Amino acid sequence: MRIAMIGAGYVGLVSGACFADFGHSVCCVDKEPAKIEALRQGRIPIFEPGLADLVATNVREGRLSFTTDLAEAVEAAEAVFIAVGTPSRRGDGHADLSYVYQAAREIAAAMKGYTVVVTKSTVPVGTGDEVERIIREVRPDADFAVVSNPEFLREGAAIADFKRPDRIVIGTEDERALAVMNEIYRPLYLNQAPILDMCRRAAELTKYAANAFLATKITFINEIADLCEHVGADVQDVARGIGLDNRIGSKFLHAGPGYGGSCFPKDTLALIKTAQDFEAPTRIVEAVAAINDQRKRAMGRKVIAACGGSVRGKTIAVLGLTFKPNTDDMREAPSLDIIRTLQDAGARIRAYDPEGMEAAKGMLQDVSYARDAYDCAEGAHAVAIVTEWNMFRALDLDRLKRVMAEPVIADLRNIYRPEDVRRRGFTYKSVGRV
């Protein structure tokens, strides 16, 4: 199958490389010449485990290519995937669909013969209808179908998620389009991945509903963690106790500083705005978004409390900046609000992250960056563990204590056992545990 992938960002690049690895012929399109040139030379603009090797293999074997020429890629394609950004629109929080609609116009002008146009980008209900209208306006005689095929990729595990998905959602009522989509995903039949075909609007809503539900699980366990601290319970025991109920499940029940990243914050907000537009408000999701925003600053105050109530003039070592491990994504990362809260309270910040520091430099001011965890902790009055990178899970606590000005650890990811750390002479604070 010949596929054009419009957008060579995170979703487009991962999806394009995986489709190529299935044996399809994929051309990824992006308007940024520098990005395309870098990809042609094997330089990957994002950090995702295994992606560089996957891209290199499929480029070498001739199944994956990159171009800035959308028309050329679309003309040759049987299916065209739209995988451009849909950031929150400034001012009102709605998803900004300008890139999607522009892609639709350019696709319409270039496509030849029957073409399946697939929205891979996360888009609100009704976007597919507008994409269809735009294409029909540009090319009244065009033979095409618009399909919704939302992605469910976790940063840091995107390749595995694509190749071994829980499900594949295809939104269309066009039988020819469904046949094309089934052929594209046929290699996954061996993995017995269920393909769910539904109407386009249901598919569009499924992605937002899934992300909102997962955000709700995170926020729920975070509020339970706060309660645990007041009543003397351990949130990890509670999480295990409820997670073993197969109606609930154990995933996304890890207490911490709140969710961040490129999906949950903007998708919950977009769902809230869509629901309000249709006069069917999602009160639970509204509460989730508000609580999560407040929590990030609250975690900064937790670090301050661990330091005896004041950090003025003190150096705080922040371990982990990205919103989760195994990515370089700093979008909406809890570390941003935590650091600003500490700075507002008079603290000096030294930080270390194996992948996120370059991006952080453009988002934070007055932060010094370290070579590693121990360099970060040198002379610090407290260490705040903000992202649970594996390299932080087994730190030499004796060495850490020797280099610190004061032995204080605020573990916002609960990666250590309290008794182990306290036995080494540290003041230790975590989330939802006493």
N, C-alpha and C positions, 0 to 999 in steps of 0.2 A: 504494500500500500504506500502511495506517495503522500507525504504529510508536510504541510507548512506550519511552523510554529511561530506565531507572531508574538514577539517578546522573548528575549533571552535572559530574563531575570531568573529569580529562584525557581518559580514554578515552571516557566518555559524551558529553562535549561535542563532541569532534572527530568521533566516529562519527555522532552525531545531526545535526550540521551538514552532514556529507558526504552522509548519506542524504537529507537534505532537498534538497541541491543536485542529487541525482539525480532529484528530482521527487516523492519520497515525502512524506507528511504525518507529521511527527515532533513528538512532545511529550516534552520532557526533564523529568524529575521529580527533585527534590532536597528533602530535609527542612529545609534551611537557608533560611529565608525571606529573609534578607539576600542570599544568593547569587542566589536566583531574582529578586529585585527588581533587583539589579544587572544580571543578564543581560537582563531586560526593558528596561532603560535603555541597553543596549549596552555595559556595562562587563564586560570579560572577566576572570575571576579568575586566569587563568594567562597566561603569555607563550608564544605559539606563532605563528610567522610566518604571516600570512595568515588567521588564525582570526577575528579581529575583523571583517574585511570579509566573510568567508563567513557568519558569524552574522548580521550586519546585513542582508545581501542577502536571506537566506532568511526572516528575520523580516519584513522589509518586504513580501516577496512572499507571505506567509501560509502558508508551508510548515513553519515552525519556531516552536514556542511553548515556554513554560516554566511549570511549575506546582509547587506543593507538594502538590497533591491527587493522590496515586497512584491512588486508586480511579477517579477521573474519567478519567485518562489510560488506564488499563488497560481499562476497560469499552469504550472506543472502538477498541481496538487489535486488529489481526490478529496482530501479533508484538510480544512484549515482551522487550526486551533488559535483562539484568541487568549493569550496569557499575559496581558499587560496589567499594570498596576491599577488598583481601585482604592486609593487612599481616602481617608476621611476628608470630606470637603470642609475647608475652613469656614467657620462661622456657624454652620448648622449641623455638622456631624454626619450628614448623608454621605454615602459612597460617591466619590467623584468618578463618573463614568465617561468623562471626556475622551480618555485614551481608548476605551472600548468602542465608542461610537466613531471615533476617527479611524480606527482599524477597520470597522465595518464598511465605512465609505471607500477606503482604499481597496479592500478585498472585493467589494462590488465592482469596482472599475476594472479589476484585473482578472477575475475568475473566468474560466472557459469550461463549457459543458456542465454537467450536473456536479455540484459541489456541496459538500456538507460543511457548514460553518459551525464550529463548536466553541462555546464559551467555557473556557477552563478557568478564567478569572472568577473570583468570588464576586457575585453581582446580586443586587436585590431582585425580589420578585417583579416580573414584568420586563426585565432588561432584554430578554430574548425576543419579546414582542417588538420592542423598539429597534433592536438590531435587524429584525426581519423587515420592519417598515423602512428603515434607512436603505437597506440593500434594494428593496423593491422600488424605492424612490429613485435611486441612482440607476438601476438596471431593471426597468419594468418587465423585460422579457427574460430575465435570468431564470435558470433552472437550478434551484438550490433548496436546502432545508437548514434551519437553525436549531441546534441541539444544545442542551445544557449538560455539561459533564464536569461537575465540581471536583476539585482535588481535595484529598484528605491526607496531606503530607506533613509529617512532623519534622521540623528542622533538626538535623543531627541524625535522623533515621529515615530520610526521605527516599532513598533508593530501595531499602527494604520495604517501606510502606507502599511504594509504587508496584514493586514486583510481587509482593505478597499482601495484597490489600484485604481488609475486612469485607469490603464490598465495592462494587463499581456502580455508580449511579448515572443512568442515561435518561435524560429528559427529552422525549420527542414522541409525537404521534404519527410521524412519517415512517412508513414501513421501509422505504429504501434507505433512509438515514439510519434506522435501527440496524439494518443489515450491514451497512458500512461500519458502524461502531462495533458491532459484534465481531466483524472481521479484524478490526484494529486490535481488539482486546482478546482475540482468540488464543494467543499464546498463554494467557492466564487460566485457560480452562483446566490445564493440568493441575494447577494449584486449587482448583475447585472454588475459585473466588466467585461469590454470587453476583450476577449482573442484575441490577434492579432497574427495570424500565418503567417509566412513569411519565406523566405529563411534564412539560417544560417548567411550569411554575412550581410544581411540587419539588422538582430537582433543585431549582434555585433556592427554595426555602429550606430544603434539607441541609444544605451546607451551613446556613446561618443557625438553624435550630441545633445542629450538632455542636458547633462551637459555643453557642450560648449555654447549652447543657453542661459541657465540660467546664466552662468558666464558672458555672453555678456550683459544680462539685468542689472546685478549688476554693471558692469563696465560702462554701458551707463548712469545709473542714477547717478553714482559717478562723472562722467564728467559733467553732467548737474548741479550737486551740486556745482562744482567749478565755473561754469559759473554764477550760481545764486548768489554766494558771490560777484562776480564782478559787476553784474548789479542791485543788490538790490532786488532780488526775493527770495521766500521761496521754497526750493526744495520739501518740503512736499506738498505744494499746487500744484506744477507742477506734482508731482508723482500721486496725486489723479486725477488731470485733465486728464492725459493720461491713468491712470490705469482703469478708468471707461469705457474706450473704450474696448469692449469685444474682439476686435482683438488683444489687447495688454495685458490686465489683470493686476491686482494690485500686484500680488506676485512678489517678488524679485525686487521691486522698492523702497527699503529702503536704502537711502544713508548712507555710513559709511566708515570704514577703509579698505575695500576690502575683498575679499573672502579668505577663508583658508580651512583647514580640509583635510580629507583623499581622497577626490574625485576631486573637481574642479581643484586644481593645477596640479595634476598628469594626470588627464584625458584630460585637455586641451593640455598639453604638449605632451601626447601620440598621440592625434589626429593630432597635428601639424606635428609630426615626421612621422606618417603614411602617411599623405597627401603629405609630401615632398618626401617620398619614391616612391609614385605612380605618382609623378610629377603633382600633382593637389593641389598646396599649398592653405591653408586656411588663406588668408591674414587677414581677420577680427579676427579670433581666435588668430593669432600671435599677433595682436595689443592688444587684450584683455589681454593676458597673460603678455605682457610687461608692460602695463599700471597698471595692478594690482600689479605687483612686485614693481613698483615705488611708488605706492600709500601708501603702508604701511610705508615706511620711511617718506613720506610726512606728514602722520598723526603724526609722532613723532615731526616733525617741527611745526605742528599746535599747539601742546602742548607747545612747546618752545615759540611760538609767543604769546600764551595766558599768559605766564609768563613774558611778556615784552621784549622778545627777548633773554633772557639768563636764563639758569637753572643751571649754574655752582655753585656748592656748595649747591644747593637746594634739598629738598626732594620732590619727586613726588609720590603721592599715586595712584597706578594703581588698579582700580576695574574691575576685570574680566580678565582672562587669556586664557581660552579656546576659540576656534574659533567661537563658538556660545553657547548659554545657553543650559542647560539640557544635557550636555555631559561632559566627562572628557578628550576629545580629544584635544591635543595640537598641532597636526600635522599642520604645515604651518599656525599657528594662527597669525593674525596680531599683537598680543601683543608682539611676539618675536622681530620683527623688530622695533616696536615702542619703546620698552624698550631699545634695543641696541642703537637706535638713541639718546635717552635721555641720556644714559650712555656715549656715545661718546661725548656728549655736556657737560659732567661734573656733571650730576645729580645723586643723590642717589635715589634708587628705593625701595619702600615698596609696597608689592602687597597682594591682597586678592582675592581668587576665591573659591567658595564652593566645587568644585570638581577637579580643575585642578592643585593644588599647588604641589602635589607629582610628577606629570609628569614634571611640570615646573622646579623643582629643578635639574633635569638631563639635562635641555636644556638651562638654564640661569645661569649666574655667578653674584656674588655680589648683590643679591637681598635678602632683608629680607621679611619675610612673616608674615602676621597679623592674628589675631583671627577673626576679622569681619571688616565691612566697617569703623566703627568709630575708631577702633584701628589702622586701616590702615591710616586713615586721621590725626591721632594725630601728631601735629607739622609739617604737610606737607605744602609746599608752593603752591601746586596745587593738585587737584584730577582729574585724567583722567579716564573717564568711557569708557572702551574698549569693554566689553561684556555685553549685556543687560539682565543679570539675573534679574528675577522678584524682588528679594530682593533689588535691587538698584533703582527700579522705584519710591519708595516712601520714600526716606531717610528723616530723620528729618534734614532739612537744617539749622535750628537754632543751633541744637546740633553740626552739622558738622562744622559750622562757628566757634563755640566756641573752638573746639579742634584744628583747623588749624592755622598754622602760618600766612598764607595769604589766603583770601577768593577767590580762583580761581578754577573754574570748566571748564574742557575741556570735553564736552559731545560728544564723537565720535559716539554715537548711536542715538542722538536726542530724548532721552527719557523724557526730561523735556521741559516745555514751557519757552522760554527765559525771558519773562516778569516776571514770577513767581520767577525765580532764581535771577534775577537782583534786584527785589524788596526786596529781603532778604539781599542785600548788596554784592553780589558776582560779580566778573568779570566772565562773562560766554561766552564761545565760543562753537559753535556746527558746524555741517557740512551742508553747503548749505543754511544757514540762517544768517541773519544779526541782 
